[in-house]
C-alpha cells in the first residue's frame, strides 16, 4: 500500500531566471545566474556573498577540472540557496549546495553532506547546463569551451 502524501504547503509558481555575468575568479570562467521567487533577480548582497563562498570552493577544487562551470544564486520564498558546479573528467559535474536564511543571507550552511541536490527550479538550470555541455564540450574533435560559456539560460520557469 502506498503511504499517503503529506499535504503540500506551496504550489508551483514560475520564478525568474536571469544570467547575471560571466565571472572570472582567478583562472576560472563561471556563468553566474540569479533565480528569484519575487522580482527579477537576487539582491546584490546575496550575490556578492555567494561569489565569496564559491571562490573558496573553486580554489580547493581537485585536479581534473576544466576551470569552467556555473553558479546559481536562488533567492527563494523561505530562504536562499547557492550552488556552484563545475565540469571535470570530461563528463562529470561537481555540485555543492548551501542555504542561508532571508534574515542572514551571508551566513551559509552546507547542504551537500545531507544529500540535497536541487529544488525543482534549480533542476531546470542543471538540465540546461548539461545540454550545453553535451552540445559544445563533448563534441569529438570540436570541443569548444568558449561556445559552452556563450550558452546562457534566461526565462521565467
Secondary structure, 3 states (H helix, E strand, C coil): CCCCCCCCCCCCCCCEEEEEEEECCCCCEEEEEEEECCCCCCCHHHHHHHHHHHHHHHHCCCCCEEEEEEEEEEECCCCEEEEEEEEECCCEEEEEEEEECCCCCCCCEECHHHCCCCCHHHHHHHHHHHHHHHHHCCCCCCCCHHHHHHCCCCEEC
